[in-house]
């Protein structure tokens, strides 16, 4: 585990939190193996985070993220003024497209996160996304869309560090394939997820820019394979593109 942080303890604590975010429940031995941190260091950090309410120690000695993080995450989400602008536009998409859910996500450094998730009341399928969770930059349409419009230096650094282990039969499995996909996204102005992260799920994602063409985030609409057919996808793309432009216009009001 490489550590160039000026505050190593904080860096190590974040490494532990990242593992718990991805795995939900972990035993200390699993965290030690995945981080490569000394056993004593992991135990000390976990004890402190338990005392702070950031994580919880369960009866089977595993640990998981806990309530203080939910409180902090909610406060961070509420402080995003952009969320107030985006929300009504996502509601419009949810009401006017036969879909499972709509999202708004942002890029923060070399990672992407779901900021808003709205689920259709008619959705009969549960999708794994949730507000505050990290977005895959290779398996999710929203993540690919956000990555496509980053600077070339950042994009290349991320492409080189991504885990290309396939999740489904349609997953992108190499840096070269991802580069081609991102170039196509930049050219056409939207991204498509063909069940690459979740089987039987498709997604259309479109970037959101301000009036100076700075990337603010991206919006996505998720649907089932049987509903998001080739004919329907083109209609969805037009609606989501218009929604992204409407958000840009709303920022000027």
C-alpha positions in Angstrom: 0.0 0.0 0.0 1.5 3.3 -1.2 1.3 6.2 1.3 2.4 9.6 0.3 0.1 11.4 2.7 1.4 14.0 5.1 -1.1 12.6 7.7 -0.5 8.8 7.5 -3.1 7.9 10.1 -5.8 9.7 8.3 -4.8 8.0 5.0 -4.9 4.6 6.7 -8.3 5.3 8.2 -9.7 6.2 4.8 -8.2 3.0 3.3 -10.2 1.0 6.0 -13.4 3.0 5.3 -13.0 2.4 1.5 -12.8 -1.4 2.1 -15.9 -1.3 4.4 -17.8 0.7 1.8 -17.1 -1.9 -0.9 -17.6 -5.0 1.3 -20.1 -3.8 3.9 -19.0 -6.3 6.6 -15.4 -7.3 7.1 -13.3 -9.0 9.8 -10.1 -7.3 10.9 -8.0 -10.0 9.3 -9.6 -9.3 5.9 -8.9 -5.5 6.3 -5.3 -6.3 7.2 -4.9 -8.5 4.1 -6.4 -6.0 1.8 -4.6 -2.9 3.1 -1.3 -4.4 3.9 -1.2 -2.3 7.1 0.4 -3.6 10.3 -2.0 -5.6 12.5 -1.5 -3.3 15.5 -2.2 -0.2 13.3 -5.5 -1.6 12.0 -6.7 -2.5 15.5 -5.8 0.9 16.9 -7.6 2.8 14.1 -10.6 0.6 14.2 -10.9 1.0 18.0 -10.8 4.8 17.6 -13.4 4.8 14.8 -15.7 2.6 16.8 -15.4 5.1 19.7 -16.2 8.0 17.3 -19.3 6.2 15.9 -17.8 5.9 12.4 -17.9 2.1 12.4 -19.6 -0.6 14.4 -18.2 -3.8 15.8 -20.7 -6.7 15.4 -21.3 -9.8 17.5 -19.3 -11.9 15.1 -16.3 -9.6 15.5 -16.8 -8.2 12.0 -17.0 -4.4 11.5 -19.2 -2.2 9.3 -19.8 1.5 8.6 -22.0 3.2 11.1 -24.3 6.1 11.9 -21.9 9.0 12.2 -20.9 8.5 8.6 -24.5 8.6 7.6 -24.9 11.9 9.4 -21.8 13.4 7.8 -22.8 12.2 4.4 -26.3 13.7 4.7 -24.8 17.0 5.8 -22.4 17.0 2.8 -25.2 16.2 0.4 -27.4 19.0 1.8 -24.6 21.5 1.4 -24.5 20.9 -2.4 -26.5 23.8 -3.9 -26.4 22.1 -7.2 -28.6 19.3 -5.8 -31.5 21.8 -5.5 -31.1 22.7 -9.1 -30.8 19.2 -10.4 -33.6 17.6 -8.3 -36.7 18.9 -10.3 -35.1 18.0 -13.6 -34.5 14.4 -12.4 -38.1 14.3 -11.2 -39.2 15.2 -14.7 -37.2 12.4 -16.2 -38.6 10.0 -13.7 -42.1 10.9 -14.6 -41.6 11.0 -18.4 -39.5 7.9 -19.0 -40.5 4.3 -18.2 -37.4 3.6 -16.2 -36.1 2.1 -12.9 -34.2 5.1 -11.5 -32.4 8.3 -12.3 -29.1 9.6 -10.9 -26.9 12.6 -10.7 -23.2 11.9 -10.1 -20.0 13.9 -9.7 -16.3 13.4 -10.1 -14.1 14.2 -7.0 -10.4 13.8 -7.8 -10.0 10.4 -9.3 -13.3 8.9 -8.1 -16.9 9.4 -8.9 -19.9 9.3 -6.5 -23.7 9.2 -6.7 -25.1 12.5 -5.3 -28.8 11.9 -6.1 -30.7 8.7 -6.7 -34.5 8.7 -7.4 -36.2 5.4 -7.8 -39.4 4.9 -9.9 -42.4 3.9 -7.7 -43.1 1.4 -10.5 -39.7 -0.2 -10.5 -39.9 -4.0 -10.0 -36.2 -4.5 -10.0 -33.8 -3.3 -7.3 -30.5 -1.7 -8.6 -27.4 -1.5 -6.4 -26.7 2.3 -6.6 -27.1 4.5 -3.6 -26.4 8.1 -2.7 -22.9 8.6 -1.5 -21.6 5.3 -3.0 -18.7 5.2 -5.4 -19.5 4.9 -9.1 -17.6 2.4 -11.2 -15.6 4.2 -13.9 -15.6 1.2 -16.2 -18.8 -0.7 -15.5 -21.4 2.1 -15.1 -22.6 4.4 -17.8 -22.6 7.3 -15.4 -19.0 6.7 -14.4 -17.9 6.3 -18.0 -19.6 9.6 -18.9 -17.9 11.4 -16.0 -14.5 9.9 -16.9 -14.8 10.7 -20.6 -14.9 14.4 -20.0 -11.9 14.7 -17.6 -8.6 16.1 -18.6 -6.5 13.7 -20.7 -3.8 13.4 -18.0 -6.3 12.5 -15.2 -8.2 10.2 -17.6 -5.0 8.3 -18.5 -3.9 8.0 -14.9 -7.3 6.5 -14.0 -7.5 4.2 -17.0 -4.1 2.7 -15.9 -5.3 2.1 -12.4 -8.7 0.5 -13.0 -9.5 -3.1 -12.1 -10.8 -4.6 -15.3 -12.2 -7.8 -13.8 -15.4 -8.4 -15.7 -18.7 -8.3 -13.7 -21.0 -9.4 -16.6 -20.4 -10.9 -20.1 -20.6 -7.4 -21.6 -18.1 -5.7 -19.2 -15.2 -3.7 -20.6 -12.1 -5.8 -19.9 -9.1 -3.8 -21.1 -7.6 -0.2 -21.0 -7.7 -0.2 -24.8 -11.4 -1.0 -25.0 -12.2 1.7 -22.3 -10.2 4.3 -24.3 -12.2 3.5 -27.4 -15.4 3.7 -25.4 -14.5 7.1 -23.8 -13.6 8.6 -27.2 -17.0 7.5 -28.6 -18.7 9.1 -25.6 -16.9 12.4 -26.1 -17.8 12.4 -29.8 -21.5 11.6 -29.4 -22.1 13.4 -26.1 -23.6 10.5 -24.1 -22.7 7.2 -22.6 -24.4 3.8 -22.7 -24.1 1.0 -20.2 -25.2 -2.3 -21.8 -25.6 -4.4 -18.7 -21.9 -4.0 -18.0 -22.2 -3.7 -14.2 -25.6 -5.3 -13.5 -27.2 -8.1 -15.7 -30.4 -7.1 -17.4 -29.9 -3.4 -16.8 -29.2 -0.7 -19.3 -28.3 3.0 -18.7 -28.0 6.2 -20.7 -25.8 9.0 -19.2 -25.2 12.6 -20.3 -22.7 15.2 -19.0 -23.9 18.4 -17.4 -21.8 21.5 -18.0 -22.0 25.1 -16.9 -22.1 27.9 -19.5 -18.3 28.0 -19.6 -18.2 24.2 -20.5 -16.9 23.2 -17.1 -18.1 19.7 -16.2 -20.4 19.8 -13.2 -21.5 16.2 -13.2 -23.6 13.8 -15.2 -27.2 12.5 -15.1 -28.3 9.0 -16.0 -31.5 7.0 -16.5 -31.5 3.3 -15.8 -33.9 0.8 -17.3 -34.4 -2.9 -17.8 -33.2 -4.6 -21.0 -36.7 -5.4 -22.1 -37.8 -1.8 -21.8 -34.7 0.0 -23.0 -34.7 -1.5 -26.5 -32.6 -0.1 -29.4 -35.6 2.0 -30.5 -36.4 3.3 -27.1 -32.7 4.2 -26.3 -32.6 6.9 -29.0 -35.7 8.6 -27.5 -34.2 8.3 -24.0 -31.0 9.9 -25.2 -32.8 12.9 -26.6 -34.8 13.4 -23.4 -31.7 13.1 -21.2 -29.7 15.5 -23.4 -32.4 18.1 -23.2 -32.6 17.6 -19.4 -28.8 18.3 -19.1 -29.2 21.5 -21.2 -32.1 22.6 -19.0 -30.0 22.1 -15.9 -27.3 24.3 -17.5 -29.9 27.0 -18.2 -31.3 26.8 -14.7 -27.9 27.7 -13.3 -28.2 31.1 -14.9 -31.6 31.9 -13.2 
